[in-house]
Amino acid sequence: MKFKDIHIPLRGMSLINLSWQKKYSEKKQGGFSLVEVLISVALMSIVAVGFLTALSTAPKTIVTTDEQETAKNIAEMQMEHIRELPYAGNYSPMPMPAEYAGYSVATDGGVIYAQNITDHVTGQIQEIAITIKRDNREIYTLTAYKAQ
């Protein structure tokens, strides 16, 4: 009987060929190499940095978008107010509602000036620009026209 043909019963398991077990244990070793671990850690780090960057940018984007939409709404309210007034060289802005604290209409001496443009068909047209500021930063400018 040769060595490779000897089978030994293991506790509760089937017979295993000793020569096959020896060859398998010498060739096949479990686990990952250091290079594989380093590559996987580097890839996970790249993904994590991208994810965390997106998370930190999202709140800033939400605040900026909200600020711009609020300024747009204020400018449209001011423009509707001016359209209801009679044709004039300058216009007083309407009072700012309390819920828009921190926002202001950029005026020159307390009035919104209108630039007259001559139109050959209808006569005079005014270009009215309303700029909304928040904490002295220009947020939004709305330009519209009013006919005489």
Number of C-alpha atoms within 10 A of each C-alpha: 5 5 9 10 11 12 13 12 10 9 7 6 8 10 12 13 15 15 13 12 10 10 10 11 10 9 8 8 8 7 8 8 8 8 9 11 11 11 11 10 11 12 10 11 12 10 10 12 11 10 11 10 10 11 11 10 10 10 11 11 11 10 10 12 12 12 15 16 13 17 25 19 13 23 22 17 15 21 21 12 14 20 15 8 10 10 16 13 12 16 19 15 19 13 9 15 9 8 7 12 10 11 22 21 25 20 15 9 8 12 14 20 19 20 14 17 14 11 11 8 6 9 10 14 18 21 14 20 18 23 21 25 17 18 10 12 11 16 18 20 16 16 12 13 15 18 14 11
